[in-house]
């Protein structure tokens, strides 16, 4: 091989590596700008945490005259739902109690639906459902 072919090979290798690093740099720049934009949106969204003491966060007189909410369970007095994000500032014991209470409530609702379904279909009831009733 002539001596100048080595020069061409090295020039090609350096050019390809510079192109590779350039593409990686552009990709990294785009990912960084996307991450910063999403971080700014998250900061805007979570910069104001509503508290229970805010006058605008509680129920209004118009809400009291409104018919039952569509997400309220049938025939049950639903407790007021906490504000989104309030769990961040709540005590762990309170959150543990809320978790276990809602878990028990869901289990009981499933049990009542199962009893009613079996009653409607004429199927025998499970002993655990009969005893806890």
KEKE-316335 format. One line per field, with one value per atom (N, C-alpha, C): residue in three letters; x, y, z. Coordinates in nm, 3 decimals, decimal comma. Example, Ala and Ser with C-alpha at 12.3 -4.5 7.8 and 13.67 -1.06 7.14 Angstrom:
<atoms>
type = c(ALA:ALA:ALA:SER:SER:SER)
x = c(1,319:1,230:1,320:1,285:1,367:1,290)
y = c(-0,569:-0,450:-0,330:-0,225:-0,106:0,003)
z = c(0,780:0,780:0,780:0,708:0,714:0,787)
</atoms>
This chain:
<atoms>
type = c(UNK:UNK:UNK:UNK:UNK:UNK:UNK:UNK:UNK:UNK:UNK:UNK:UNK:UNK:UNK:UNK:UNK:UNK:UNK:UNK:UNK:UNK:UNK:UNK:UNK:UNK:UNK:UNK:UNK:UNK:UNK:UNK:UNK:UNK:UNK:UNK:UNK:UNK:UNK:UNK:UNK:UNK:UNK:UNK:UNK:UNK:UNK:UNK:UNK:UNK:UNK:UNK:UNK:UNK:UNK:UNK:UNK:UNK:UNK:UNK:UNK:UNK:UNK:UNK:UNK:UNK:UNK:UNK:UNK:UNK:UNK:UNK:UNK:UNK:UNK:UNK:UNK:UNK:UNK:UNK:UNK:UNK:UNK:UNK:UNK:UNK:UNK:UNK:UNK:UNK:UNK:UNK:UNK:UNK:UNK:UNK:UNK:UNK:UNK:UNK:UNK:UNK:UNK:UNK:UNK:UNK:UNK:UNK:UNK:UNK:UNK:UNK:UNK:UNK:UNK:UNK:UNK:UNK:UNK:UNK:UNK:UNK:UNK:UNK:UNK:UNK:UNK:UNK:UNK:UNK:UNK:UNK:UNK:UNK:UNK:UNK:UNK:UNK:UNK:UNK:UNK:UNK:UNK:UNK:UNK:UNK:UNK:UNK:UNK:UNK:UNK:UNK:UNK:UNK:UNK:UNK:UNK:UNK:UNK:UNK:UNK:UNK:UNK:UNK:UNK:UNK:UNK:UNK:UNK:UNK:UNK:UNK:UNK:UNK:UNK:UNK:UNK:UNK:UNK:UNK:UNK:UNK:UNK:UNK:UNK:UNK:UNK:UNK:UNK:UNK:UNK:UNK:UNK:UNK:UNK:UNK:UNK:UNK:UNK:UNK:UNK:UNK:UNK:UNK:UNK:UNK:UNK:UNK:UNK:UNK:UNK:UNK:UNK:UNK:UNK:UNK:UNK:UNK:UNK:UNK:UNK:UNK:UNK:UNK:UNK:UNK:UNK:UNK:UNK:UNK:UNK:UNK:UNK:UNK:UNK:UNK:UNK:UNK:UNK:UNK:UNK:UNK:UNK:UNK:UNK:UNK:UNK:UNK:UNK:UNK:UNK:UNK:UNK:UNK:UNK:UNK:UNK:UNK:UNK:UNK:UNK:UNK:UNK:UNK:UNK:UNK:UNK:UNK:UNK:UNK:UNK:UNK:UNK:UNK:UNK:UNK:UNK:UNK:UNK:UNK:UNK:UNK:UNK:UNK:UNK:UNK:UNK:UNK:UNK:UNK:UNK:UNK:UNK:UNK:UNK:UNK:UNK:UNK:UNK:UNK:UNK:UNK:UNK:UNK:UNK:UNK:UNK:UNK:UNK:UNK:UNK:UNK:UNK:UNK:UNK:UNK:UNK:UNK:UNK:UNK:UNK:UNK:UNK:UNK:UNK:UNK:UNK:UNK:UNK:UNK:UNK:UNK:UNK:UNK:UNK:UNK:UNK:UNK:UNK:UNK:UNK:UNK:UNK:UNK:UNK:UNK:UNK:UNK:UNK:UNK:UNK:UNK:UNK:UNK:UNK:UNK:UNK:UNK:UNK:UNK:UNK:UNK:UNK:UNK:UNK:UNK:UNK:UNK:UNK:UNK:UNK:UNK:UNK:UNK:UNK:UNK:UNK:UNK:UNK:UNK:UNK:UNK:UNK:UNK:UNK:UNK:UNK:UNK:UNK:UNK:UNK:UNK:UNK:UNK:UNK:UNK:UNK:UNK:UNK)
x = c(0,084:0,000:0,089:0,049:0,130:0,114:0,207:0,208:0,089:0,037:-0,074:-0,207:-0,217:-0,341:-0,363:-0,254:-0,266:-0,321:-0,283:-0,334:-0,484:-0,527:-0,670:-0,750:-0,694:-0,763:-0,783:-0,677:-0,686:-0,781:-0,781:-0,874:-1,019:-1,043:-1,178:-1,218:-1,127:-1,158:-1,189:-1,111:-1,134:-1,266:-1,296:-1,421:-1,541:-1,533:-1,645:-1,664:-1,554:-1,567:-1,621:-1,581:-1,636:-1,785:-1,825:-1,966:-2,045:-1,989:-2,053:-2,071:-1,964:-1,974:-2,069:-2,075:-2,171:-2,315:-2,344:-2,480:-2,514:-2,419:-2,443:-2,467:-2,392:-2,409:-2,546:-2,592:-2,724:-2,833:-2,818:-2,918:-2,921:-2,804:-2,797:-2,857:-2,833:-2,889:-3,042:-3,097:-3,243:-3,304:-3,240:-3,292:-3,286:-3,179:-3,165:-3,271:-3,297:-3,398:-3,538:-3,565:-3,694:-3,709:-3,603:-3,610:-3,629:-3,560:-3,577:-3,716:-3,772:-3,908:-4,009:-3,995:-4,086:-4,067:-3,944:-3,919:-3,985:-3,981:-4,050:-4,200:-4,258:-4,402:-4,440:-4,357:-4,386:-4,375:-4,277:-4,264:-4,384:-4,434:-4,553:-4,675:-4,687:-4,804:-4,805:-4,688:-4,682:-4,631:-4,621:-4,571:-4,674:-4,803:-4,908:-4,978:-4,963:-5,029:-5,150:-5,272:-5,389:-5,398:-5,432:-5,448:-5,596:-5,628:-5,767:-5,817:-5,724:-5,762:-5,794:-5,766:-5,797:-5,947:-5,995:-6,139:-6,198:-6,122:-6,176:-6,172:-6,112:-6,099:-6,214:-6,295:-6,403:-6,528:-6,630:-6,755:-6,828:-6,900:-6,974:-7,122:-7,201:-7,345:-7,408:-7,353:-7,406:-7,383:-7,273:-7,246:-7,344:-7,391:-7,483:-7,618:-7,660:-7,788:-7,781:-7,660:-7,644:-7,687:-7,735:-7,772:-7,648:-7,671:-7,559:-7,455:-7,329:-7,219:-7,219:-7,179:-7,181:-7,080:-6,973:-6,874:-6,902:-7,014:-7,048:-7,102:-7,066:-7,116:-7,266:-7,334:-7,479:-7,516:-7,602:-7,656:-7,558:-7,440:-7,342:-7,311:-7,291:-7,249:-7,100:-7,060:-6,919:-6,851:-6,734:-6,655:-6,597:-6,574:-6,518:-6,379:-6,353:-6,224:-6,117:-5,997:-5,889:-5,841:-5,783:-5,729:-5,612:-5,595:-5,479:-5,350:-5,255:-5,126:-5,121:-5,234:-5,232:-5,162:-5,147:-5,081:-4,933:-4,876:-4,734:-4,705:-4,796:-4,773:-4,842:-4,912:-4,983:-4,886:-4,924:-4,839:-4,850:-4,743:-4,748:-4,857:-4,881:-4,985:-5,122:-5,147:-5,276:-5,292:-5,186:-5,193:-5,211:-5,147:-5,164:-5,309:-5,366:-5,506:-5,598:-5,575:-5,659:-5,649:-5,528:-5,509:-5,586:-5,572:-5,640:-5,792:-5,837:-5,982:-6,038:-5,970:-6,021:-6,011:-5,909:-5,896:-6,012:-6,044:-6,156:-6,287:-6,302:-6,424:-6,441:-6,333:-6,340:-6,371:-6,310:-6,337:-6,483:-6,535:-6,673:-6,769:-6,737:-6,822:-6,821:-6,705:-6,698:-6,778:-6,770:-6,844:-6,994:-7,040:-7,183:-7,230:-7,147:-7,183:-7,188:-7,094:-7,091:-7,215:-7,253:-7,373:-7,496:-7,508:-7,624:-7,627:-7,509:-7,504:-7,545:-7,494:-7,530:-7,677:-7,729:-7,872:-7,957:-7,917:-7,991:-7,986:-7,874:-7,858:-7,905:-7,944:-7,991:-7,881:-7,760:-7,647:-7,631:-7,570:-7,549:-7,445:-7,464:-7,374:-7,253:-7,141:-7,021:-7,037:-6,981:-6,994:-6,933:-6,820:-6,756:-6,844:-6,926:-7,015:-7,134:-7,182:-7,298:-7,260:-7,143:-7,100:-7,074:-7,019:-6,982:-7,096:-7,207:-7,318:-7,393)
y = c(-0,117:0,000:0,124:0,222:0,345:0,420:0,510:0,581:0,676:0,730:0,826:0,757:0,623:0,553:0,552:0,546:0,553:0,688:0,791:0,925:0,930:0,875:0,873:0,788:0,675:0,590:0,666:0,734:0,807:0,926:0,992:1,103:1,052:0,938:0,880:0,838:0,776:0,735:0,855:0,960:1,080:1,145:1,152:1,213:1,133:1,002:0,919:0,933:0,935:0,950:1,088:1,193:1,327:1,332:1,267:1,260:1,184:1,075:0,997:1,080:1,150:1,234:1,351:1,402:1,509:1,463:1,345:1,289:1,262:1,206:1,184:1,314:1,419:1,548:1,609:1,600:1,654:1,575:1,446:1,363:1,395:1,411:1,446:1,585:1,680:1,814:1,809:1,732:1,722:1,656:1,551:1,486:1,579:1,657:1,750:1,860:1,913:2,018:1,961:1,839:1,777:1,755:1,708:1,685:1,816:1,921:2,051:2,108:2,089:2,137:2,064:1,931:1,853:1,888:1,916:1,957:2,091:2,183:2,311:2,295:2,206:2,180:2,118:2,026:1,964:2,067:2,156:2,260:2,353:2,387:2,472:2,400:2,272:2,196:2,178:2,152:2,121:2,238:2,355:2,468:2,514:2,496:2,536:2,412:2,384:2,270:2,324:2,288:2,340:2,281:2,363:2,315:2,314:2,250:2,243:2,377:2,467:2,597:2,699:2,666:2,760:2,779:2,905:2,925:2,871:2,865:2,818:2,668:2,596:2,452:2,372:2,433:2,361:2,358:2,286:2,281:2,413:2,445:2,570:2,542:2,647:2,631:2,569:2,598:2,539:2,389:2,342:2,199:2,127:2,194:2,131:2,106:2,193:2,177:2,081:2,042:1,955:1,814:1,737:1,597:1,515:1,389:1,302:1,300:1,294:1,290:1,156:1,151:1,023:0,924:0,971:0,876:0,831:0,875:0,833:0,690:0,608:0,472:0,471:0,368:0,359:0,334:0,419:0,398:0,418:0,463:0,481:0,628:0,670:0,809:0,815:0,875:0,880:0,991:0,961:1,062:1,157:1,283:1,375:1,328:1,340:1,294:1,397:1,351:1,445:1,513:1,627:1,701:1,623:1,625:1,558:1,622:1,540:1,588:1,606:1,590:1,611:1,496:1,382:1,268:1,294:1,385:1,414:1,472:1,553:1,622:1,555:1,444:1,376:1,286:1,253:1,166:1,022:0,945:0,805:0,725:0,755:0,680:0,710:0,835:0,872:0,803:0,802:0,739:0,588:0,526:0,383:0,353:0,437:0,419:0,435:0,539:0,560:0,444:0,390:0,277:0,155:0,123:0,005:0,025:0,146:0,172:0,158:0,213:0,202:0,058:-0,013:-0,154:-0,235:-0,213:-0,283:-0,245:-0,119:-0,073:-0,141:-0,151:-0,217:-0,365:-0,431:-0,573:-0,595:-0,508:-0,521:-0,496:-0,398:-0,371:-0,491:-0,553:-0,672:-0,786:-0,803:-0,909:-0,888:-0,763:-0,736:-0,758:-0,719:-0,745:-0,894:-0,970:-1,115:-1,180:-1,137:-1,191:-1,162:-1,038:-1,001:-1,077:-1,093:-1,165:-1,310:-1,374:-1,514:-1,527:-1,428:-1,430:-1,417:-1,327:-1,308:-1,431:-1,501:-1,618:-1,746:-1,738:-1,857:-1,953:-1,904:-1,990:-1,995:-2,100:-2,108:-2,004:-1,950:-1,849:-1,917:-1,847:-1,898:-1,881:-1,973:-1,971:-1,843:-1,799:-1,678:-1,555:-1,554:-1,441:-1,444:-1,562:-1,576:-1,540:-1,583:-1,561:-1,415:-1,341:-1,202:-1,107:-1,157:-1,069:-1,021)
z = c(0,000:0,000:0,000:-0,078:-0,079:0,054:0,080:0,208:0,224:0,115:0,124:0,157:0,134:0,167:0,319:0,396:0,541:0,585:0,517:0,550:0,521:0,408:0,375:0,476:0,516:0,614:0,745:0,793:0,920:0,909:0,796:0,776:0,779:0,715:0,715:0,856:0,932:1,068:1,158:1,147:1,228:1,188:1,058:1,012:1,061:1,053:1,099:1,250:1,326:1,471:1,507:1,437:1,462:1,429:1,321:1,286:1,394:1,443:1,548:1,675:1,717:1,836:1,814:1,694:1,665:1,677:1,624:1,634:1,780:1,857:1,998:2,073:2,038:2,102:2,073:1,949:1,913:1,986:1,992:2,061:2,210:2,272:2,413:2,438:2,350:2,363:2,356:2,263:2,251:2,374:2,425:2,545:2,665:2,677:2,789:2,781:2,661:2,650:2,678:2,636:2,665:2,816:2,881:3,025:3,100:3,059:3,126:3,103:2,984:2,957:3,046:3,056:3,141:3,288:3,329:3,466:3,495:3,399:3,416:3,425:3,342:3,349:3,482:3,531:3,661:3,773:3,764:3,866:3,864:3,746:3,737:3,795:3,766:3,810:3,962:4,021:4,163:4,248:4,192:4,270:4,371:4,343:4,437:4,487:4,617:4,678:4,753:4,712:4,782:4,922:5,018:5,154:5,190:5,299:5,341:5,395:5,430:5,486:5,377:5,250:5,142:5,133:5,122:5,115:4,985:4,879:4,751:4,736:4,832:4,813:4,873:4,960:5,025:4,939:4,984:4,909:4,919:4,815:4,811:4,832:4,843:4,863:4,739:4,622:4,499:4,497:4,558:4,563:4,654:4,760:4,854:4,789:4,694:4,627:4,509:4,470:4,354:4,388:4,288:4,314:4,345:4,379:4,415:4,304:4,347:4,250:4,179:4,052:3,979:4,033:4,101:4,150:4,293:4,351:4,487:4,483:4,582:4,585:4,612:4,563:4,576:4,721:4,777:4,909:5,022:4,998:5,104:5,119:5,244:5,268:5,245:5,137:5,102:5,179:5,231:5,300:5,196:5,232:5,134:5,092:4,965:4,912:4,943:4,979:5,007:4,879:4,894:4,781:4,722:4,590:4,530:4,580:4,617:4,665:4,814:4,885:5,030:5,102:5,038:5,101:5,123:5,047:5,060:5,198:5,250:5,376:5,494:5,472:5,580:5,656:5,778:5,859:5,807:5,824:5,780:5,851:5,978:6,050:5,990:5,954:5,894:5,758:5,678:5,546:5,559:5,659:5,682:5,720:5,808:5,848:5,727:5,646:5,528:5,431:5,414:5,323:5,371:5,500:5,552:5,553:5,582:5,581:5,441:5,341:5,204:5,154:5,197:5,158:5,215:5,344:5,405:5,337:5,303:5,236:5,100:5,024:4,893:4,908:5,008:5,030:5,069:5,154:5,197:5,079:4,996:4,879:4,784:4,763:4,678:4,739:4,871:4,938:4,922:4,939:4,924:4,780:4,682:4,542:4,513:4,572:4,551:4,613:4,733:4,797:4,712:4,664:4,583:4,451:4,388:4,261:4,280:4,386:4,410:4,447:4,518:4,553:4,427:4,336:4,212:4,122:4,121:4,035:4,102:4,229:4,299:4,335:4,350:4,385:4,536:4,587:4,732:4,776:4,896:4,949:5,012:5,010:5,076:5,226:5,303:5,447:5,505:5,451:5,503:5,482:5,376:5,354:5,448:5,481:5,569:5,712:5,759:5,896:5,925:5,830:5,855:5,829:5,790:5,756:5,873)
</atoms>
